[in-house]
Amino acid sequence: MSQENVEIVRTQVERFKETGKSSPETAAQDITWHDPPDFPDAQVHHGMDGVIRALGVWSSAWTEWRIELN
């Protein structure tokens, strides 16, 4: 992965952590999020709106959570 792509991912993650939103200027239009198959009602979420909704559902399961990039 190029350093440019690494920075795009870091920017997206940091914005999501701070605001719960994506950066539309760097979001891939064809992104998909696959719920783990053992999730109840597992789905495939399409587009950034779908991914953000999926992450919102996921994060609502806990009172505290964090995302860390290595």
mmCIF file of the N, C-alpha and C atoms, coordinates in Angstrom:
data_MODEL
# 
_entry.id   MODEL 
# 
loop_
_atom_site.group_PDB 
_atom_site.id 
_atom_site.type_symbol 
_atom_site.label_atom_id 
_atom_site.label_alt_id 
_atom_site.label_comp_id 
_atom_site.label_asym_id 
_atom_site.label_entity_id 
_atom_site.label_seq_id 
_atom_site.pdbx_PDB_ins_code 
_atom_site.Cartn_x 
_atom_site.Cartn_y 
_atom_site.Cartn_z 
_atom_site.occupancy 
_atom_site.B_iso_or_equiv 
_atom_site.pdbx_formal_charge 
_atom_site.auth_seq_id 
_atom_site.auth_comp_id 
_atom_site.auth_asym_id 
_atom_site.auth_atom_id 
_atom_site.pdbx_PDB_model_num 
ATOM 1   N N  . MET A 1 1  ? 0.853   -1.170  0.000  1.00 0.00 ? 1  MET A N  1 
ATOM 2   C CA . MET A 1 1  ? 0.000   0.000   0.000  1.00 0.00 ? 1  MET A CA 1 
ATOM 3   C C  . MET A 1 1  ? 0.896   1.229   0.000  1.00 0.00 ? 1  MET A C  1 
ATOM 4   N N  . SER A 1 2  ? 0.560   2.198   -0.825 1.00 0.00 ? 2  SER A N  1 
ATOM 5   C CA . SER A 1 2  ? 1.353   3.421   -0.901 1.00 0.00 ? 2  SER A CA 1 
ATOM 6   C C  . SER A 1 2  ? 1.175   4.265   0.363  1.00 0.00 ? 2  SER A C  1 
ATOM 7   N N  . GLN A 1 3  ? 2.143   5.113   0.624  1.00 0.00 ? 3  GLN A N  1 
ATOM 8   C CA . GLN A 1 3  ? 2.044   6.009   1.777  1.00 0.00 ? 3  GLN A CA 1 
ATOM 9   C C  . GLN A 1 3  ? 0.841   6.939   1.623  1.00 0.00 ? 3  GLN A C  1 
ATOM 10  N N  . GLU A 1 4  ? 0.543   7.328   0.388  1.00 0.00 ? 4  GLU A N  1 
ATOM 11  C CA . GLU A 1 4  ? -0.631  8.170   0.146  1.00 0.00 ? 4  GLU A CA 1 
ATOM 12  C C  . GLU A 1 4  ? -1.911  7.461   0.590  1.00 0.00 ? 4  GLU A C  1 
ATOM 13  N N  . ASN A 1 5  ? -2.031  6.173   0.261  1.00 0.00 ? 5  ASN A N  1 
ATOM 14  C CA . ASN A 1 5  ? -3.216  5.413   0.677  1.00 0.00 ? 5  ASN A CA 1 
ATOM 15  C C  . ASN A 1 5  ? -3.272  5.240   2.189  1.00 0.00 ? 5  ASN A C  1 
ATOM 16  N N  . VAL A 1 6  ? -2.122  5.048   2.810  1.00 0.00 ? 6  VAL A N  1 
ATOM 17  C CA . VAL A 1 6  ? -2.065  4.938   4.276  1.00 0.00 ? 6  VAL A CA 1 
ATOM 18  C C  . VAL A 1 6  ? -2.604  6.219   4.897  1.00 0.00 ? 6  VAL A C  1 
ATOM 19  N N  . GLU A 1 7  ? -2.194  7.352   4.380  1.00 0.00 ? 7  GLU A N  1 
ATOM 20  C CA . GLU A 1 7  ? -2.649  8.633   4.919  1.00 0.00 ? 7  GLU A CA 1 
ATOM 21  C C  . GLU A 1 7  ? -4.144  8.842   4.690  1.00 0.00 ? 7  GLU A C  1 
ATOM 22  N N  . ILE A 1 8  ? -4.663  8.389   3.553  1.00 0.00 ? 8  ILE A N  1 
ATOM 23  C CA . ILE A 1 8  ? -6.099  8.489   3.301  1.00 0.00 ? 8  ILE A CA 1 
ATOM 24  C C  . ILE A 1 8  ? -6.870  7.690   4.348  1.00 0.00 ? 8  ILE A C  1 
ATOM 25  N N  . VAL A 1 9  ? -6.414  6.473   4.627  1.00 0.00 ? 9  VAL A N  1 
ATOM 26  C CA . VAL A 1 9  ? -7.082  5.638   5.635  1.00 0.00 ? 9  VAL A CA 1 
ATOM 27  C C  . VAL A 1 9  ? -6.987  6.294   7.004  1.00 0.00 ? 9  VAL A C  1 
ATOM 28  N N  . ARG A 1 10 ? -5.810  6.784   7.364  1.00 0.00 ? 10 ARG A N  1 
ATOM 29  C CA . ARG A 1 10 ? -5.659  7.454   8.663  1.00 0.00 ? 10 ARG A CA 1 
ATOM 30  C C  . ARG A 1 10 ? -6.604  8.653   8.788  1.00 0.00 ? 10 ARG A C  1 
ATOM 31  N N  . THR A 1 11 ? -6.711  9.438   7.729  1.00 0.00 ? 11 THR A N  1 
ATOM 32  C CA . THR A 1 11 ? -7.596  10.594  7.732  1.00 0.00 ? 11 THR A CA 1 
ATOM 33  C C  . THR A 1 11 ? -9.044  10.171  7.930  1.00 0.00 ? 11 THR A C  1 
ATOM 34  N N  . GLN A 1 12 ? -9.460  9.124   7.207  1.00 0.00 ? 12 GLN A N  1 
ATOM 35  C CA . GLN A 1 12 ? -10.838 8.634   7.334  1.00 0.00 ? 12 GLN A CA 1 
ATOM 36  C C  . GLN A 1 12 ? -11.113 8.155   8.757  1.00 0.00 ? 12 GLN A C  1 
ATOM 37  N N  . VAL A 1 13 ? -10.203 7.369   9.309  1.00 0.00 ? 13 VAL A N  1 
ATOM 38  C CA . VAL A 1 13 ? -10.405 6.815   10.650 1.00 0.00 ? 13 VAL A CA 1 
ATOM 39  C C  . VAL A 1 13 ? -10.453 7.930   11.689 1.00 0.00 ? 13 VAL A C  1 
ATOM 40  N N  . GLU A 1 14 ? -9.534  8.882   11.609 1.00 0.00 ? 14 GLU A N  1 
ATOM 41  C CA . GLU A 1 14 ? -9.511  9.977   12.576 1.00 0.00 ? 14 GLU A CA 1 
ATOM 42  C C  . GLU A 1 14 ? -10.787 10.813  12.489 1.00 0.00 ? 14 GLU A C  1 
ATOM 43  N N  . ARG A 1 15 ? -11.255 11.094  11.295 1.00 0.00 ? 15 ARG A N  1 
ATOM 44  C CA . ARG A 1 15 ? -12.494 11.862  11.154 1.00 0.00 ? 15 ARG A CA 1 
ATOM 45  C C  . ARG A 1 15 ? -13.670 11.086  11.745 1.00 0.00 ? 15 ARG A C  1 
ATOM 46  N N  . PHE A 1 16 ? -13.730 9.779   11.466 1.00 0.00 ? 16 PHE A N  1 
ATOM 47  C CA . PHE A 1 16 ? -14.816 8.975   12.027 1.00 0.00 ? 16 PHE A CA 1 
ATOM 48  C C  . PHE A 1 16 ? -14.759 8.980   13.549 1.00 0.00 ? 16 PHE A C  1 
ATOM 49  N N  . LYS A 1 17 ? -13.559 8.820   14.115 1.00 0.00 ? 17 LYS A N  1 
ATOM 50  C CA . LYS A 1 17 ? -13.425 8.810   15.570 1.00 0.00 ? 17 LYS A CA 1 
ATOM 51  C C  . LYS A 1 17 ? -13.899 10.119  16.180 1.00 0.00 ? 17 LYS A C  1 
ATOM 52  N N  . GLU A 1 18 ? -13.635 11.234  15.506 1.00 0.00 ? 18 GLU A N  1 
ATOM 53  C CA . GLU A 1 18 ? -13.969 12.545  16.044 1.00 0.00 ? 18 GLU A CA 1 
ATOM 54  C C  . GLU A 1 18 ? -15.420 12.948  15.787 1.00 0.00 ? 18 GLU A C  1 
ATOM 55  N N  . THR A 1 19 ? -15.965 12.557  14.639 1.00 0.00 ? 19 THR A N  1 
ATOM 56  C CA . THR A 1 19 ? -17.270 13.091  14.246 1.00 0.00 ? 19 THR A CA 1 
ATOM 57  C C  . THR A 1 19 ? -18.324 12.038  13.929 1.00 0.00 ? 19 THR A C  1 
ATOM 58  N N  . GLY A 1 20 ? -17.901 10.792  13.717 1.00 0.00 ? 20 GLY A N  1 
ATOM 59  C CA . GLY A 1 20 ? -18.836 9.754   13.291 1.00 0.00 ? 20 GLY A CA 1 
ATOM 60  C C  . GLY A 1 20 ? -19.196 9.860   11.818 1.00 0.00 ? 20 GLY A C  1 
ATOM 61  N N  . LYS A 1 21 ? -18.437 10.673  11.080 1.00 0.00 ? 21 LYS A N  1 
ATOM 62  C CA . LYS A 1 21 ? -18.698 10.872  9.654  1.00 0.00 ? 21 LYS A CA 1 
ATOM 63  C C  . LYS A 1 21 ? -17.461 10.543  8.842  1.00 0.00 ? 21 LYS A C  1 
ATOM 64  N N  . SER A 1 22 ? -17.669 10.359  7.544  1.00 0.00 ? 22 SER A N  1 
ATOM 65  C CA . SER A 1 22 ? -16.550 10.093  6.644  1.00 0.00 ? 22 SER A CA 1 
ATOM 66  C C  . SER A 1 22 ? -16.119 11.379  5.961  1.00 0.00 ? 22 SER A C  1 
ATOM 67  N N  . SER A 1 23 ? -15.003 11.301  5.283  1.00 0.00 ? 23 SER A N  1 
ATOM 68  C CA . SER A 1 23 ? -14.525 12.402  4.455  1.00 0.00 ? 23 SER A CA 1 
ATOM 69  C C  . SER A 1 23 ? -14.903 12.073  3.024  1.00 0.00 ? 23 SER A C  1 
ATOM 70  N N  . PRO A 1 24 ? -15.970 12.647  2.500  1.00 0.00 ? 24 PRO A N  1 
ATOM 71  C CA . PRO A 1 24 ? -16.455 12.258  1.175  1.00 0.00 ? 24 PRO A CA 1 
ATOM 72  C C  . PRO A 1 24 ? -15.426 12.446  0.072  1.00 0.00 ? 24 PRO A C  1 
ATOM 73  N N  . GLU A 1 25 ? -14.510 13.386  0.244  1.00 0.00 ? 25 GLU A N  1 
ATOM 74  C CA . GLU A 1 25 ? -13.517 13.626  -0.803 1.00 0.00 ? 25 GLU A CA 1 
ATOM 75  C C  . GLU A 1 25 ? -12.507 12.481  -0.936 1.00 0.00 ? 25 GLU A C  1 
ATOM 76  N N  . THR A 1 26 ? -12.391 11.644  0.070  1.00 0.00 ? 26 THR A N  1 
ATOM 77  C CA . THR A 1 26 ? -11.448 10.523  -0.009 1.00 0.00 ? 26 THR A CA 1 
ATOM 78  C C  . THR A 1 26 ? -12.133 9.165   0.119  1.00 0.00 ? 26 THR A C  1 
ATOM 79  N N  . ALA A 1 27 ? -13.441 9.148   0.221  1.00 0.00 ? 27 ALA A N  1 
ATOM 80  C CA . ALA A 1 27 ? -14.167 7.890   0.384  1.00 0.00 ? 27 ALA A CA 1 
ATOM 81  C C  . ALA A 1 27 ? -14.345 7.198   -0.964 1.00 0.00 ? 27 ALA A C  1 
ATOM 82  N N  . ALA A 1 28 ? -14.068 5.908   -0.981 1.00 0.00 ? 28 ALA A N  1 
ATOM 83  C CA . ALA A 1 28 ? -14.296 5.117   -2.193 1.00 0.00 ? 28 ALA A CA 1 
ATOM 84  C C  . ALA A 1 28 ? -15.803 4.942   -2.389 1.00 0.00 ? 28 ALA A C  1 
ATOM 85  N N  . GLN A 1 29 ? -16.270 5.231   -3.578 1.00 0.00 ? 29 GLN A N  1 
ATOM 86  C CA . GLN A 1 29 ? -17.707 5.127   -3.866 1.00 0.00 ? 29 GLN A CA 1 
ATOM 87  C C  . GLN A 1 29 ? -18.199 3.682   -3.794 1.00 0.00 ? 29 GLN A C  1 
ATOM 88  N N  . ASP A 1 30 ? -17.322 2.721   -4.069 1.00 0.00 ? 30 ASP A N  1 
ATOM 89  C CA . ASP A 1 30 ? -17.734 1.315   -4.132 1.00 0.00 ? 30 ASP A CA 1 
ATOM 90  C C  . ASP A 1 30 ? -17.372 0.524   -2.874 1.00 0.00 ? 30 ASP A C  1 
ATOM 91  N N  . ILE A 1 31 ? -17.148 1.209   -1.751 1.00 0.00 ? 31 ILE A N  1 
ATOM 92  C CA . ILE A 1 31 ? -16.780 0.526   -0.510 1.00 0.00 ? 31 ILE A CA 1 
ATOM 93  C C  . ILE A 1 31 ? -17.924 -0.373  -0.039 1.00 0.00 ? 31 ILE A C  1 
ATOM 94  N N  . THR A 1 32 ? -17.566 -1.508  0.535  1.00 0.00 ? 32 THR A N  1 
ATOM 95  C CA . THR A 1 32 ? -18.559 -2.388  1.164  1.00 0.00 ? 32 THR A CA 1 
ATOM 96  C C  . THR A 1 32 ? -18.034 -2.845  2.518  1.00 0.00 ? 32 THR A C  1 
ATOM 97  N N  . TRP A 1 33 ? -18.948 -3.065  3.430  1.00 0.00 ? 33 TRP A N  1 
ATOM 98  C CA . TRP A 1 33 ? -18.637 -3.567  4.769  1.00 0.00 ? 33 TRP A CA 1 
ATOM 99  C C  . TRP A 1 33 ? -19.428 -4.847  4.942  1.00 0.00 ? 33 TRP A C  1 
ATOM 100 N N  . HIS A 1 34 ? -18.746 -5.926  5.261  1.00 0.00 ? 34 HIS A N  1 
ATOM 101 C CA . HIS A 1 34 ? -19.388 -7.223  5.479  1.00 0.00 ? 34 HIS A CA 1 
ATOM 102 C C  . HIS A 1 34 ? -19.437 -7.498  6.977  1.00 0.00 ? 34 HIS A C  1 
ATOM 103 N N  . ASP A 1 35 ? -20.633 -7.629  7.519  1.00 0.00 ? 35 ASP A N  1 
ATOM 104 C CA . ASP A 1 35 ? -20.755 -8.034  8.915  1.00 0.00 ? 35 ASP A CA 1 
ATOM 105 C C  . ASP A 1 35 ? -20.185 -9.445  9.057  1.00 0.00 ? 35 ASP A C  1 
ATOM 106 N N  . PRO A 1 36 ? -19.610 -9.756  10.211 1.00 0.00 ? 36 PRO A N  1 
ATOM 107 C CA . PRO A 1 36 ? -19.183 -11.139 10.434 1.00 0.00 ? 36 PRO A CA 1 
ATOM 108 C C  . PRO A 1 36 ? -20.362 -12.090 10.253 1.00 0.00 ? 36 PRO A C  1 
ATOM 109 N N  . PRO A 1 37 ? -20.134 -13.254 9.657  1.00 0.00 ? 37 PRO A N  1 
ATOM 110 C CA . PRO A 1 37 ? -21.245 -14.163 9.354  1.00 0.00 ? 37 PRO A CA 1 
ATOM 111 C C  . PRO A 1 37 ? -22.008 -14.646 10.587 1.00 0.00 ? 37 PRO A C  1 
ATOM 112 N N  . ASP A 1 38 ? -21.383 -14.602 11.764 1.00 0.00 ? 38 ASP A N  1 
ATOM 113 C CA . ASP A 1 38 ? -22.085 -15.055 12.965 1.00 0.00 ? 38 ASP A CA 1 
ATOM 114 C C  . ASP A 1 38 ? -22.883 -13.937 13.637 1.00 0.00 ? 38 ASP A C  1 
ATOM 115 N N  . PHE A 1 39 ? -22.868 -12.724 13.082 1.00 0.00 ? 39 PHE A N  1 
ATOM 116 C CA . PHE A 1 39 ? -23.710 -11.642 13.599 1.00 0.00 ? 39 PHE A CA 1 
ATOM 117 C C  . PHE A 1 39 ? -25.170 -11.972 13.314 1.00 0.00 ? 39 PHE A C  1 
ATOM 118 N N  . PRO A 1 40 ? -26.063 -11.659 14.246 1.00 0.00 ? 40 PRO A N  1 
ATOM 119 C CA . PRO A 1 40 ? -27.488 -11.813 13.937 1.00 0.00 ? 40 PRO A CA 1 
ATOM 120 C C  . PRO A 1 40 ? -27.843 -10.881 12.773 1.00 0.00 ? 40 PRO A C  1 
ATOM 121 N N  . ASP A 1 41 ? -28.585 -11.376 11.821 1.00 0.00 ? 41 ASP A N  1 
ATOM 122 C CA . ASP A 1 41 ? -28.992 -10.580 10.658 1.00 0.00 ? 41 ASP A CA 1 
ATOM 123 C C  . ASP A 1 41 ? -27.801 -9.965  9.923  1.00 0.00 ? 41 ASP A C  1 
ATOM 124 N N  . ALA A 1 42 ? -26.715 -10.722 9.788  1.00 0.00 ? 42 ALA A N  1 
ATOM 125 C CA . ALA A 1 42 ? -25.514 -10.225 9.097  1.00 0.00 ? 42 ALA A CA 1 
ATOM 126 C C  . ALA A 1 42 ? -25.873 -9.706  7.713  1.00 0.00 ? 42 ALA A C  1 
ATOM 127 N N  . GLN A 1 43 ? -25.260 -8.595  7.346  1.00 0.00 ? 43 GLN A N  1 
ATOM 128 C CA . GLN A 1 43 ? -25.546 -7.947  6.072  1.00 0.00 ? 43 GLN A CA 1 
ATOM 129 C C  . GLN A 1 43 ? -24.258 -7.491  5.405  1.00 0.00 ? 43 GLN A C  1 
ATOM 130 N N  . VAL A 1 44 ? -24.380 -7.111  4.145  1.00 0.00 ? 44 VAL A N  1 
ATOM 131 C CA . VAL A 1 44 ? -23.325 -6.420  3.426  1.00 0.00 ? 44 VAL A CA 1 
ATOM 132 C C  . VAL A 1 44 ? -23.813 -4.992  3.232  1.00 0.00 ? 44 VAL A C  1 
ATOM 133 N N  . HIS A 1 45 ? -23.031 -4.037  3.659  1.00 0.00 ? 45 HIS A N  1 
ATOM 134 C CA . HIS A 1 45 ? -23.400 -2.625  3.605  1.00 0.00 ? 45 HIS A CA 1 
ATOM 135 C C  . HIS A 1 45 ? -22.623 -1.976  2.466  1.00 0.00 ? 45 HIS A C  1 
ATOM 136 N N  . HIS A 1 46 ? -23.313 -1.206  1.633  1.00 0.00 ? 46 HIS A N  1 
ATOM 137 C CA . HIS A 1 46 ? -22.714 -0.614  0.443  1.00 0.00 ? 46 HIS A CA 1 
ATOM 138 C C  . HIS A 1 46 ? -22.597 0.895   0.573  1.00 0.00 ? 46 HIS A C  1 
ATOM 139 N N  . GLY A 1 47 ? -21.489 1.433   0.074  1.00 0.00 ? 47 GLY A N  1 
ATOM 140 C CA . GLY A 1 47 ? -21.267 2.879   0.079  1.00 0.00 ? 47 GLY A CA 1 
ATOM 141 C C  . GLY A 1 47 ? -20.883 3.373   1.461  1.00 0.00 ? 47 GLY A C  1 
ATOM 142 N N  . MET A 1 48 ? -20.355 4.598   1.520  1.00 0.00 ? 48 MET A N  1 
ATOM 143 C CA . MET A 1 48 ? -19.939 5.163   2.803  1.00 0.00 ? 48 MET A CA 1 
ATOM 144 C C  . MET A 1 48 ? -21.116 5.323   3.749  1.00 0.00 ? 48 MET A C  1 
ATOM 145 N N  . ASP A 1 49 ? -22.287 5.671   3.231  1.00 0.00 ? 49 ASP A N  1 
ATOM 146 C CA . ASP A 1 49 ? -23.449 5.787   4.127  1.00 0.00 ? 49 ASP A CA 1 
ATOM 147 C C  . ASP A 1 49 ? -23.752 4.454   4.783  1.00 0.00 ? 49 ASP A C  1 
ATOM 148 N N  . GLY A 1 50 ? -23.663 3.371   4.022  1.00 0.00 ? 50 GLY A N  1 
ATOM 149 C CA . GLY A 1 50 ? -23.897 2.041   4.568  1.00 0.00 ? 50 GLY A CA 1 
ATOM 150 C C  . GLY A 1 50 ? -22.851 1.655   5.596  1.00 0.00 ? 50 GLY A C  1 
ATOM 151 N N  . VAL A 1 51 ? -21.608 1.977   5.314  1.00 0.00 ? 51 VAL A N  1 
ATOM 152 C CA . VAL A 1 51 ? -20.518 1.663   6.248  1.00 0.00 ? 51 VAL A CA 1 
ATOM 153 C C  . VAL A 1 51 ? -20.691 2.458   7.539  1.00 0.00 ? 51 VAL A C  1 
ATOM 154 N N  . ILE A 1 52 ? -21.008 3.734   7.422  1.00 0.00 ? 52 ILE A N  1 
ATOM 155 C CA . ILE A 1 52 ? -21.196 4.561   8.615  1.00 0.00 ? 52 ILE A CA 1 
ATOM 156 C C  . ILE A 1 52 ? -22.375 4.047   9.444  1.00 0.00 ? 52 ILE A C  1 
ATOM 157 N N  . ARG A 1 53 ? -23.481 3.656   8.782  1.00 0.00 ? 53 ARG A N  1 
ATOM 158 C CA . ARG A 1 53 ? -24.613 3.076   9.526  1.00 0.00 ? 53 ARG A CA 1 
ATOM 159 C C  . ARG A 1 53 ? -24.186 1.793   10.244 1.00 0.00 ? 53 ARG A C  1 
ATOM 160 N N  . ALA A 1 54 ? -23.438 0.925   9.544  1.00 0.00 ? 54 ALA A N  1 
ATOM 161 C CA . ALA A 1 54 ? -22.984 -0.332  10.149 1.00 0.00 ? 54 ALA A CA 1 
ATOM 162 C C  . ALA A 1 54 ? -22.091 -0.058  11.352 1.00 0.00 ? 54 ALA A C  1 
ATOM 163 N N  . LEU A 1 55 ? -21.189 0.890   11.230 1.00 0.00 ? 55 LEU A N  1 
ATOM 164 C CA . LEU A 1 55 ? -20.317 1.230   12.356 1.00 0.00 ? 55 LEU A CA 1 
ATOM 165 C C  . LEU A 1 55 ? -21.109 1.845   13.505 1.00 0.00 ? 55 LEU A C  1 
ATOM 166 N N  . GLY A 1 56 ? -22.144 2.600   13.172 1.00 0.00 ? 56 GLY A N  1 
ATOM 167 C CA . GLY A 1 56 ? -23.005 3.168   14.219 1.00 0.00 ? 56 GLY A CA 1 
ATOM 168 C C  . GLY A 1 56 ? -23.720 2.090   15.006 1.00 0.00 ? 56 GLY A C  1 
ATOM 169 N N  . VAL A 1 57 ? -24.235 1.081   14.306 1.00 0.00 ? 57 VAL A N  1 
ATOM 170 C CA . VAL A 1 57 ? -24.890 -0.049  14.979 1.00 0.00 ? 57 VAL A CA 1 
ATOM 171 C C  . VAL A 1 57 ? -23.878 -0.787  15.833 1.00 0.00 ? 57 VAL A C  1 
ATOM 172 N N  . TRP A 1 58 ? -22.721 -1.051  15.262 1.00 0.00 ? 58 TRP A N  1 
ATOM 173 C CA . TRP A 1 58 ? -21.661 -1.767  15.987 1.00 0.00 ? 58 TRP A CA 1 
ATOM 174 C C  . TRP A 1 58 ? -21.255 -1.005  17.240 1.00 0.00 ? 58 TRP A C  1 
ATOM 175 N N  . SER A 1 59 ? -20.999 0.313   17.105 1.00 0.00 ? 59 SER A N  1 
ATOM 176 C CA . SER A 1 59 ? -20.502 1.087   18.245 1.00 0.00 ? 59 SER A CA 1 
ATOM 177 C C  . SER A 1 59 ? -21.563 1.298   19.313 1.00 0.00 ? 59 SER A C  1 
ATOM 178 N N  . SER A 1 60 ? -22.845 1.202   18.946 1.00 0.00 ? 60 SER A N  1 
ATOM 179 C CA . SER A 1 60 ? -23.901 1.404   19.939 1.00 0.00 ? 60 SER A CA 1 
ATOM 180 C C  . SER A 1 60 ? -23.990 0.249   20.941 1.00 0.00 ? 60 SER A C  1 
ATOM 181 N N  . ALA A 1 61 ? -23.300 -0.830  20.671 1.00 0.00 ? 61 ALA A N  1 
ATOM 182 C CA . ALA A 1 61 ? -23.329 -1.982  21.581 1.00 0.00 ? 61 ALA A CA 1 
ATOM 183 C C  . ALA A 1 61 ? -22.510 -1.742  22.848 1.00 0.00 ? 61 ALA A C  1 
ATOM 184 N N  . TRP A 1 62 ? -21.653 -0.708  22.842 1.00 0.00 ? 62 TRP A N  1 
ATOM 185 C CA . TRP A 1 62 ? -20.787 -0.438  23.984 1.00 0.00 ? 62 TRP A CA 1 
ATOM 186 C C  . TRP A 1 62 ? -20.925 1.013   24.411 1.00 0.00 ? 62 TRP A C  1 
ATOM 187 N N  . THR A 1 63 ? -20.708 1.261   25.698 1.00 0.00 ? 63 THR A N  1 
ATOM 188 C CA . THR A 1 63 ? -20.707 2.638   26.170 1.00 0.00 ? 63 THR A CA 1 
ATOM 189 C C  . THR A 1 63 ? -19.383 3.316   25.839 1.00 0.00 ? 63 THR A C  1 
ATOM 190 N N  . GLU A 1 64 ? -18.316 2.541   25.753 1.00 0.00 ? 64 GLU A N  1 
ATOM 191 C CA . GLU A 1 64 ? -17.007 3.070   25.378 1.00 0.00 ? 64 GLU A CA 1 
ATOM 192 C C  . GLU A 1 64 ? -16.362 2.145   24.368 1.00 0.00 ? 64 GLU A C  1 
ATOM 193 N N  . TRP A 1 65 ? -15.689 2.719   23.393 1.00 0.00 ? 65 TRP A N  1 
ATOM 194 C CA . TRP A 1 65 ? -14.953 1.950   22.405 1.00 0.00 ? 65 TRP A CA 1 
ATOM 195 C C  . TRP A 1 65 ? -13.883 2.853   21.805 1.00 0.00 ? 65 TRP A C  1 
ATOM 196 N N  . ARG A 1 66 ? -12.911 2.235   21.139 1.00 0.00 ? 66 ARG A N  1 
ATOM 197 C CA . ARG A 1 66 ? -11.883 3.029   20.470 1.00 0.00 ? 66 ARG A CA 1 
ATOM 198 C C  . ARG A 1 66 ? -11.350 2.268   19.273 1.00 0.00 ? 66 ARG A C  1 
ATOM 199 N N  . ILE A 1 67 ? -10.816 2.999   18.350 1.00 0.00 ? 67 ILE A N  1 
ATOM 200 C CA . ILE A 1 67 ? -10.175 2.444   17.166 1.00 0.00 ? 67 ILE A CA 1 
ATOM 201 C C  . ILE A 1 67 ? -8.717  2.874   17.239 1.00 0.00 ? 67 ILE A C  1 
ATOM 202 N N  . GLU A 1 68 ? -7.815  1.919   17.069 1.00 0.00 ? 68 GLU A N  1 
ATOM 203 C CA . GLU A 1 68 ? -6.394  2.234   17.057 1.00 0.00 ? 68 GLU A CA 1 
ATOM 204 C C  . GLU A 1 68 ? -5.786  1.693   15.774 1.00 0.00 ? 68 GLU A C  1 
ATOM 205 N N  . LEU A 1 69 ? -4.971  2.523   15.150 1.00 0.00 ? 69 LEU A N  1 
ATOM 206 C CA . LEU A 1 69 ? -4.240  2.098   13.958 1.00 0.00 ? 69 LEU A CA 1 
ATOM 207 C C  . LEU A 1 69 ? -2.813  1.783   14.358 1.00 0.00 ? 69 LEU A C  1 
ATOM 208 N N  . ASN A 1 70 ? -2.281  0.715   13.810 1.00 0.00 ? 70 ASN A N  1 
ATOM 209 C CA . ASN A 1 70 ? -0.881  0.349   14.093 1.00 0.00 ? 70 ASN A CA 1 
ATOM 210 C C  . ASN A 1 70 ? -0.038  0.610   12.881 1.00 0.00 ? 70 ASN A C  1 
# 
